[in-house]
Amino acid sequence: MYTKQFEVRWNDIDANRHLANSAYINFMSHTRLSFMYENDFGQAEMSKNDLGPVVFYEHMYYFKEVFPGKPITVSLQLKGLSEDGRFFSFLHNFYDSNGINLARCEMMAGWIDLTTRKLRAIPEALLDSLQNLEKTKDFYTITKEDTRKHGQKPEHL
């Protein structure tokens, strides 16, 4: 499983003196980007393909508070992937130094062509890299309908 360790810093803390929601989001983004840079999704490859990721949603579930002073580990697993790689879903788990699961997040995203500003499939080499990420037990093949299951597209769009 892909993991990344983080030190909880004072600027990651909110008014309640525990890890702020924005810090969870930042740690997950950092974990995803680290995986991508280590697996052929570097800046040169993304620029060459005029490609960028776009997040559709992130659903967070909090189990225990996180305080500064001890590192946390954020995991990354592939929860879903469309056949052409256009859509993907990741599962993140947050663990303390004793391995206790502190929080979980499921996110779904897609790949956008930065010229046309439309969703698109990814090149085969990048698809292969994504498919090599450890999969969750409930891994599934994402369809276009799955991207709309948590909301409806506004009628005016």
C-alpha positions as CSV (number, residue, x, y, z in Angstrom):
1,M,0.0,0.0,0.0
2,Y,1.3,3.5,-0.8
3,T,1.7,5.6,2.3
4,K,3.1,9.0,3.2
5,Q,4.1,10.2,6.7
6,F,3.4,13.8,7.9
7,E,4.4,15.8,10.9
8,V,1.4,17.7,12.4
9,R,2.5,21.3,12.6
10,W,1.0,24.2,14.6
11,N,-0.4,25.8,11.4
12,D,-2.3,22.5,10.7
13,I,-4.3,23.0,13.9
14,D,-7.7,24.8,14.1
15,A,-9.4,26.8,16.9
16,N,-10.3,23.5,18.7
17,R,-6.6,22.7,18.9
18,H,-6.9,19.6,16.7
19,L,-6.1,18.9,13.0
20,A,-8.1,21.2,10.8
21,N,-10.2,19.9,8.0
22,S,-8.1,21.8,5.5
23,A,-5.0,20.0,6.7
24,Y,-6.6,16.6,6.0
25,I,-7.4,17.7,2.5
26,N,-3.8,19.0,2.0
27,F,-2.2,15.8,3.4
28,M,-4.4,13.7,1.0
29,S,-3.5,15.9,-2.0
30,H,0.2,15.7,-1.1
31,T,0.0,11.9,-0.8
32,R,-1.7,11.6,-4.2
33,L,0.8,13.9,-5.9
34,S,3.7,12.1,-4.4
35,F,2.3,8.8,-5.8
36,M,1.7,10.3,-9.2
37,Y,5.2,11.9,-9.4
38,E,6.8,8.6,-8.4
39,N,4.7,6.7,-11.1
40,D,5.0,8.5,-14.4
41,F,2.6,11.4,-13.7
42,G,5.4,14.0,-13.3
43,Q,5.1,17.6,-14.5
44,A,6.8,16.8,-17.9
45,E,4.4,13.9,-18.6
46,M,1.3,15.9,-17.6
47,S,2.5,18.9,-19.8
48,K,3.3,16.7,-22.7
49,N,-0.3,15.2,-22.6
50,D,-1.9,18.6,-21.7
51,L,-3.6,16.8,-18.8
52,G,-4.7,17.7,-15.3
53,P,-6.7,16.0,-12.5
54,V,-10.0,17.5,-11.4
55,V,-11.6,16.4,-8.1
56,F,-15.4,15.8,-8.2
57,Y,-15.9,15.1,-4.4
58,E,-14.1,14.2,-1.2
59,H,-16.2,12.5,1.5
60,M,-14.4,12.6,4.9
61,Y,-15.2,10.4,7.9
62,Y,-13.5,11.3,11.2
63,F,-13.0,8.7,14.0
64,K,-10.5,10.2,16.4
65,E,-9.0,13.7,17.0
66,V,-5.5,14.3,15.7
67,F,-3.2,16.5,17.8
68,P,0.3,18.0,17.1
69,G,3.4,16.2,18.4
70,K,3.2,12.8,16.7
71,P,3.4,11.9,13.1
72,I,0.5,10.6,11.1
73,T,0.5,8.3,8.1
74,V,-1.9,8.8,5.1
75,S,-2.5,5.8,2.8
76,L,-3.6,5.7,-0.8
77,Q,-5.5,2.9,-2.5
78,L,-7.4,2.7,-5.8
79,K,-11.1,2.3,-5.1
80,G,-12.4,2.6,-8.7
81,L,-11.2,3.2,-12.2
82,S,-13.1,3.6,-15.5
83,E,-12.0,1.3,-18.4
84,D,-10.3,4.2,-20.2
85,G,-8.9,5.8,-17.0
86,R,-11.0,9.0,-17.5
87,F,-12.5,8.6,-14.0
88,F,-10.8,7.3,-10.8
89,S,-11.6,7.0,-7.1
90,F,-9.1,6.8,-4.3
91,L,-9.5,5.8,-0.7
92,H,-7.3,7.5,1.9
93,N,-6.9,6.3,5.5
94,F,-5.2,8.3,8.3
95,Y,-3.3,6.4,11.0
96,D,-1.5,7.5,14.2
97,S,2.0,6.2,15.2
98,N,0.3,3.1,16.8
99,G,-1.6,2.2,13.6
100,I,-5.0,3.4,14.9
101,N,-7.3,4.5,12.0
102,L,-8.1,8.2,12.7
103,A,-10.1,9.2,9.6
104,R,-11.0,8.0,6.2
105,C,-11.8,9.7,2.9
106,E,-13.2,8.5,-0.4
107,M,-12.6,10.8,-3.3
108,M,-13.6,10.7,-7.0
109,A,-11.9,12.6,-9.8
110,G,-11.3,12.7,-13.5
111,W,-8.7,13.8,-16.0
112,I,-9.3,17.1,-17.9
113,D,-7.7,18.1,-21.2
114,L,-6.2,21.5,-20.4
115,T,-6.8,22.8,-24.0
116,T,-10.4,21.7,-24.6
117,R,-11.4,21.8,-20.9
118,K,-13.2,18.5,-21.3
119,L,-12.8,15.2,-19.5
120,R,-10.8,12.7,-21.4
121,A,-9.2,9.3,-21.3
122,I,-5.5,9.0,-20.3
123,P,-2.7,7.5,-22.3
124,E,-2.2,3.7,-21.9
125,A,1.2,4.1,-20.0
126,L,-0.5,6.3,-17.4
127,L,-3.5,4.0,-17.1
128,D,-1.1,1.1,-16.5
129,S,0.6,3.1,-13.7
130,L,-2.8,3.8,-12.0
131,Q,-3.8,0.1,-12.3
132,N,-0.6,-0.9,-10.4
133,L,-1.7,1.0,-7.3
134,E,-3.1,-1.4,-4.6
135,K,-6.8,-1.8,-5.0
136,T,-9.4,-1.8,-2.2
137,K,-11.4,-4.9,-1.5
138,D,-14.5,-3.2,-2.9
139,F,-12.7,-2.0,-6.1
140,Y,-15.1,-1.3,-9.0
141,T,-15.2,-0.2,-12.6
142,I,-16.4,3.4,-12.7
143,T,-19.1,4.4,-15.2
144,K,-20.2,7.9,-16.2
145,E,-23.4,7.3,-14.1
146,D,-21.2,6.7,-11.0
147,T,-19.9,10.2,-11.3
148,R,-23.4,11.6,-10.8
149,K,-24.6,9.4,-7.9
150,H,-24.0,12.1,-5.2
151,G,-25.6,15.0,-6.9
152,Q,-27.4,16.2,-10.0
153,K,-26.1,18.4,-12.7
154,P,-27.9,21.7,-12.6
155,E,-30.5,22.1,-15.3
156,H,-28.9,25.3,-16.7
157,L,-25.6,23.5,-17.5
